[in-house]
Amino acid sequence: MRSVLTIMVTAMLGACSPQFADRPDGDPVNASVRDLVVPDGENDVFLTLPANPWKAADPINIAQQVSATWTDPAAAETRERTTFIARIAITTNHVMVAVLDGLGRRALDIDWTENALNVTRADWLPDRIDARRLLADMFVTYWPLDDVKNALGHGMTIQQTPSGRIIHSDHTQNALITVTRPATDPWQGTATLHNTRHGYTLTINSQRMAP
């Protein structure tokens, strides 16, 4: 029996191929991969993505259902939540991500190569949904540990644990980001990322799919 996630992704993405040819409305944002910086509040540095998006030879095709919860800054005790579907296609030197909202609307496309990072977002997407931060969170959760270490901004350290990863502030020793993920295959099963500084949590249900 096919899983619920597979059925949802098949239905919502429809004929969308890993090339993600059908783009949402909105202006593309192009940036040098090496110069990419994700704002992080205090010093506006989270990580700078490596020039080589992915080094391994084996392709990775993933379907994800992601639930995001965060605190409304206007009412500290109010929690907001949104759920979206993502399709990720990774080959050597190339990462592509397509994101749909709960209504099946194409929200984001991310195309990351050695030469550029191209982000296309729908004009109706709320500003708080940041494609670069989503990519950074995916990178921190799933990429090889050495790659993440080399990408982290000044004043941050990552620790690998049996259940996941923790990113600390060197200055305060506080945990800034805590990741839990499946030990055997992080791309198969449920992972969570909690960003303490910005008060949001991602619950990511991942499933490998045939190329």
Residue pairs with C-beta under 8 A, 6 or more apart in sequence:
3 207
5 63
5 64
5 65
5 205
5 207
6 63
6 207
6 209
8 65
8 85
9 63
9 65
9 85
9 87
9 209
11 104
12 85
12 100
12 104
13 85
13 87
13 98
13 100
16 22
16 87
16 98
18 61
18 87
18 89
18 96
18 211
19 96
20 87
20 89
20 96
20 98
20 109
20 111
22 106
23 106
23 109
23 120
24 105
24 106
24 107
24 108
24 109
24 120
24 121
24 122
25 122
25 123
26 120
26 121
26 122
26 123
26 125
27 120
28 118
28 119
28 120
29 118
29 119
29 120
29 121
29 131
30 116
30 117
30 118
30 119
31 116
31 117
31 119
32 116
32 117
33 49
33 50
33 51
33 53
33 112
33 113
33 114
33 115
33 116
33 117
34 48
34 49
34 50
34 51
35 48
36 48
36 49
36 117
36 132
37 44
37 45
37 46
37 47
37 48
37 153
38 45
38 46
38 47
38 130
38 132
38 133
38 136
39 46
39 133
40 46
40 153
40 197
40 198
41 197
41 198
42 197
43 153
43 154
43 155
45 153
45 154
46 133
46 136
46 152
46 153
47 136
47 139
47 140
47 148
47 151
47 152
47 153
47 156
48 151
48 153
49 112
49 117
49 135
49 136
49 139
49 151
50 147
50 150
50 151
51 114
52 93
52 114
53 90
53 93
53 94
53 95
53 112
53 113
53 114
54 60
54 90
54 91
54 92
54 93
54 94
54 95
55 92
56 92
57 92
59 89
59 90
59 91
59 211
60 88
60 89
60 90
60 91
60 187
60 208
61 87
61 88
61 89
61 90
61 208
61 209
61 210
61 211
62 86
62 87
62 88
62 89
62 90
62 187
62 206
62 207
62 208
62 209
63 85
63 86
63 87
63 88
63 206
63 207
63 209
64 85
64 86
64 87
64 88
64 204
64 205
64 206
64 207
65 83
65 84
65 85
65 204
65 205
66 83
66 84
66 85
66 86
66 202
66 203
66 204
66 205
67 81
67 82
67 83
67 202
67 203
68 81
68 82
68 83
68 84
68 200
68 201
68 202
68 203
69 79
69 80
69 81
69 200
69 201
69 203
70 79
70 80
70 128
70 198
70 199
70 200
70 201
71 77
71 78
71 79
71 80
71 199
71 200
72 78
72 79
72 80
82 101
82 102
82 129
83 102
84 99
84 100
84 101
84 102
84 107
85 99
85 100
86 97
86 98
86 99
86 100
87 97
87 98
88 95
88 96
88 97
88 138
89 95
89 96
89 97
90 96
93 113
93 114
94 112
94 113
95 110
95 111
95 112
96 109
96 110
96 111
96 112
97 108
97 109
97 110
97 134
97 135
97 138
98 106
98 108
98 109
99 106
99 107
99 108
99 109
99 110
99 131
99 134
100 106
100 107
101 107
105 122
105 124
106 122
107 121
107 122
107 125
107 129
108 119
108 120
108 121
108 122
108 125
108 129
108 131
108 134
109 118
109 119
109 120
109 121
110 117
110 118
110 119
110 131
110 134
110 135
111 117
111 118
111 119
112 118
112 135
117 135
119 131
119 132
121 129
121 131
137 193
137 195
137 202
139 147
139 148
139 151
140 148
140 158
140 165
140 167
140 177
140 179
140 193
141 165
141 179
141 181
141 186
141 191
141 193
141 204
142 181
142 186
142 187
142 191
145 158
145 160
145 165
148 158
148 165
149 158
152 158
152 167
155 169
155 170
155 171
156 167
156 168
156 169
156 170
156 176
157 167
157 168
157 170
158 165
158 166
158 167
158 168
159 165
159 166
159 167
159 168
162 183
163 180
163 181
163 183
164 178
164 179
164 180
164 181
164 191
165 177
165 178
165 179
165 181
166 175
166 177
166 178
166 179
167 175
167 176
167 177
167 178
168 174
168 175
168 176
169 176
174 196
175 196
176 195
176 196
176 197
177 193
177 194
177 195
177 196
177 197
178 193
178 194
178 196
179 191
179 192
179 193
179 194
180 191
180 192
181 189
181 191
181 192
182 188
182 189
182 190
182 191
185 208
186 206
187 206
187 208
188 206
188 207
188 208
189 205
189 206
190 203
190 204
190 205
190 206
191 203
191 204
191 206
192 201
192 202
192 203
192 204
193 201
193 202
193 204
194 200
194 201
194 202
195 201
